[in-house]
Amino acid sequence: MEWFSLRNGYQKSKAIKVRGLEETCQNRLWNVLYGFVSNNDECITYFPVVNFILDHLGEIKISAPAYIKNTIFTIQDHFFKKWYKSFDVIEMFLTSVYENANLMPQKAIDYTNAFNKVLEEEKSGYRFLENKAVAITNSSELELLEEVIHSKFESVNIHFKKAIECYSDRIFPDYENSIKESISAVEALCCIITGTDGGNSTLGKTLKKLKDKGIHIHPALESAFSSVYGYTSDENGIRHGGIDFTNAPEEDAKYMLLSCSAFVNYLITKLSKIS
């Protein structure tokens, strides 16, 4: 919702911010987290979440739920040290919530959605994908990635989760390995569909075998993805550790993450029509 000042032109709309965190956004993210930490009923039930955060912040764990309120300012101090520490603390929180999903299955989704609602309203370029903050600038990109990390093919999910983890590290991003994992996810799915393993399990070879399994893709699309595979596999390519790609740029990693996830979703849809 736009407030009076925006509707009437007294205040300009915010631009999307990909690096850093506006003070208002940081404050609102804390308010979401504070809603959990200050909720007596929830914290008493799920106080292992608070201990998980304290432990990963290098602080002393509490011995009983009764002491949870004493930890609020400790966590808050860490949260507001730097903009990226805010994301660290939220990731710790969400990681523990997801790990305790048997106790609170809906809570993990609810809190992820609550943090993302703030990020969207505050025009932040980040969104939470499960327990990871990822530099994604629109909801369609986020939905695309959510689909591929929750597919029915576990090996594909694992590769994409690793790709996202390498890409989303705010201090030491590993774009080279993010690209490797993205293309490996496509390769894994093509191997599953074609039943290929061993020396013939490269993407270049399995792409050509898809039609034998009833999956027909346009020759131009097959050629395009073969070219993308070539980008990662030639003598100076990423998959060979060539020096040209030891500092792969962020935009390459993001392009590969999104294009590979789109292609995987495309193949899964094709597969569902013949299964």
SVG drawing of the C-alpha trace seen along z (x, -y; Angstrom):
<svg xmlns="http://www.w3.org/2000/svg" viewBox="-3 -17 48 63">
<polyline fill="none" stroke="black" stroke-width="0.4" points="0.0,0.0 1.2,-3.5 0.8,-6.1 -0.4,-9.7 3.1,-11.2 3.8,-8.8 0.3,-9.0 0.5,-12.7 4.0,-13.1 5.6,-14.5 7.9,-11.6 9.6,-9.7 9.2,-5.9 12.3,-4.0 14.7,-2.4 15.5,1.3 18.6,1.6 20.7,4.7 23.8,3.8 23.2,2.8 20.0,2.3 18.0,-0.8 17.6,-1.7 13.8,-1.4 14.1,2.0 16.5,3.2 14.2,2.0 11.2,3.7 13.1,7.0 14.1,6.8 10.4,6.3 9.5,9.6 12.3,11.4 11.4,9.6 7.9,10.8 9.2,14.4 11.8,13.7 9.4,11.7 6.5,14.2 6.6,16.1 4.4,19.0 6.4,19.6 9.8,19.2 9.1,21.5 8.0,24.2 10.8,23.6 13.6,22.2 16.2,24.4 15.9,21.9 17.1,19.1 20.0,21.3 20.9,22.1 21.2,18.3 23.2,17.7 25.6,20.5 26.3,19.4 26.8,15.8 29.4,17.1 27.3,16.3 26.5,18.4 23.4,20.6 20.6,20.3 19.8,23.2 16.0,22.9 13.2,21.1 12.6,18.8 15.8,16.9 14.8,16.2 13.8,12.6 17.4,11.9 18.8,12.8 16.8,10.2 19.3,7.4 22.2,9.7 20.7,10.8 19.7,7.3 23.2,6.0 24.5,8.5 21.6,7.8 22.4,4.0 26.2,4.2 26.3,4.2 23.6,4.5 24.9,7.9 24.8,9.1 21.1,8.6 20.9,11.2 23.2,13.5 21.0,13.5 17.8,14.0 19.5,16.9 20.5,18.5 16.9,18.1 15.3,19.5 17.9,22.4 16.9,23.5 13.2,23.1 13.5,25.3 15.5,27.8 12.7,28.0 10.0,28.2 8.6,31.3 7.7,29.1 6.5,26.1 5.9,27.1 4.0,24.0 6.2,21.6 9.1,21.9 7.0,20.8 5.2,18.1 8.4,16.4 10.1,16.7 7.0,15.0 7.0,12.3 10.6,11.4 10.0,11.4 7.0,9.2 9.1,6.5 11.9,6.9 9.4,6.5 7.7,3.5 11.0,1.8 12.2,2.4 15.2,4.5 16.9,6.6 17.1,9.5 14.6,12.2 14.7,15.3 14.7,18.6 14.0,21.0 16.8,20.1 19.1,18.2 19.0,14.5 19.5,14.2 20.1,11.2 16.9,11.5 15.2,8.4 11.7,9.6 9.1,12.1 9.1,14.1 12.8,14.9 12.1,16.0 9.2,18.3 11.4,19.8 14.1,20.8 11.5,22.0 10.2,24.5 13.6,26.0 14.7,26.5 11.5,28.3 11.3,30.6 10.8,34.3 14.4,34.9 16.6,34.7 19.9,34.6 18.7,31.6 17.5,29.9 20.9,30.4 22.8,28.8 20.5,25.8 20.7,25.3 24.5,25.4 24.4,22.9 22.2,20.5 24.4,20.9 27.6,20.1 25.9,17.2 24.2,15.7 27.2,15.5 27.4,11.7 31.0,11.6 32.7,14.3 30.4,15.1 31.7,18.0 30.3,17.3 32.5,19.8 31.1,22.7 27.6,21.3 27.8,21.6 29.2,25.1 26.4,26.2 23.7,24.6 24.8,26.4 25.3,29.6 21.7,29.4 20.6,29.4 23.1,32.2 21.7,34.3 18.1,34.0 19.1,34.9 20.9,38.0 17.9,39.0 15.6,38.6 17.8,40.5 19.0,43.1 22.6,42.2 25.7,42.6 29.4,43.0 31.3,41.4 28.2,40.6 26.6,38.6 27.7,35.1 25.1,32.5 26.3,32.2 25.6,35.9 22.4,36.3 20.8,33.3 20.9,35.2 19.3,38.2 16.2,36.5 14.3,37.0 14.8,40.8 12.8,40.5 10.0,38.6 11.1,35.1 11.4,33.0 12.8,29.5 13.3,27.0 16.7,27.4 17.5,23.7 16.8,24.2 19.0,27.4 21.7,25.5 21.5,22.6 21.8,24.7 24.7,26.7 26.4,23.4 25.9,22.5 27.3,25.9 30.3,25.1 30.8,21.8 31.4,23.9 33.3,26.8 35.8,25.5 39.5,25.6 39.3,22.3 35.8,22.9 34.7,23.0 34.3,26.7 37.9,27.1 39.1,24.5 40.5,22.3 42.2,19.1 39.8,17.0 37.0,17.9 38.6,17.8 36.8,14.5 33.5,15.2 31.3,12.0 28.1,11.9 26.0,11.2 27.2,14.5 26.4,16.5 22.9,15.0 22.2,15.5 23.3,19.2 21.3,19.7 18.1,18.3 18.5,19.8 19.4,23.2 16.4,23.2 14.1,22.1 15.4,24.9 15.0,27.5 11.4,26.4 10.8,26.5 12.2,30.1 10.2,31.2 7.0,29.9 7.8,31.7 8.5,34.9 5.2,34.6 3.3,34.6 4.7,38.0 4.8,39.7"/>
</svg>
